[in-house]
């Protein structure tokens, strides 16, 4: 769970696991999409950005 200020209703709420719609690992970090208590769809970017990958891969 985490706290979020809704961009629709402007209130700050604790968001619970049951409100989470998806979690996606992106280049910018972890994108969590969820529904606010007012039923507005919301998203929050959290976590660290993905490290840059080199073009050369090393296989063992």
Secondary structure, 3 states (H helix, E strand, C coil): CEEEECCCCCCEEEECHHHEEEEEEECCEEEEEEECCCCCEEEEEECCCCCCCCCCCCCC
